[in-house]
Amino acid sequence: MRAIPAEKELLQLKLLRAVGKATDEGVPQRTIAGMLGVAQPEVSRIVKKLRLNPAARDRSPREVMLEHAGGRISREQMISELVGWEYTFGRVSVDDLVGQSYQRGSWDQIEHAGDLLTDEDRRVLFEVTANRRAQANAL
């Protein structure tokens, strides 16, 4: 059952990236909408989402975890990729005196993975990244 929500989210990523690629190639939004079977305002919303979050075009730790949950990759493949990931670590902006503008890093996706990771998966990832996380916290 957990494969269904994972596949749904992966499909949304695929849609987002397809719209981004077509937009980059200069394809009009109405044409993109027709090709994807969605309304033009939906394409416009996706384009706006990409403009506000350009990192959404890139593979992420969450995507790796979703692929495992969806049965596309094995646990070993997931762990191998996540262990080797060049994580960024969230922080509060230095010019934020109140501490309300937390800037997320890719490690936040591990911390907020929910049931996409087992306790054992978390233990492995926390052990492997301990030094990197400590260095990031020292900054």
Helices and strands as residue ranges (DSSP letters): H 3-24, H 29-36, H 40-52, G 54-57, H 61-69, H 75-83, E 91-92, E 102-103, H 107-111, G 114-116, H 119-138
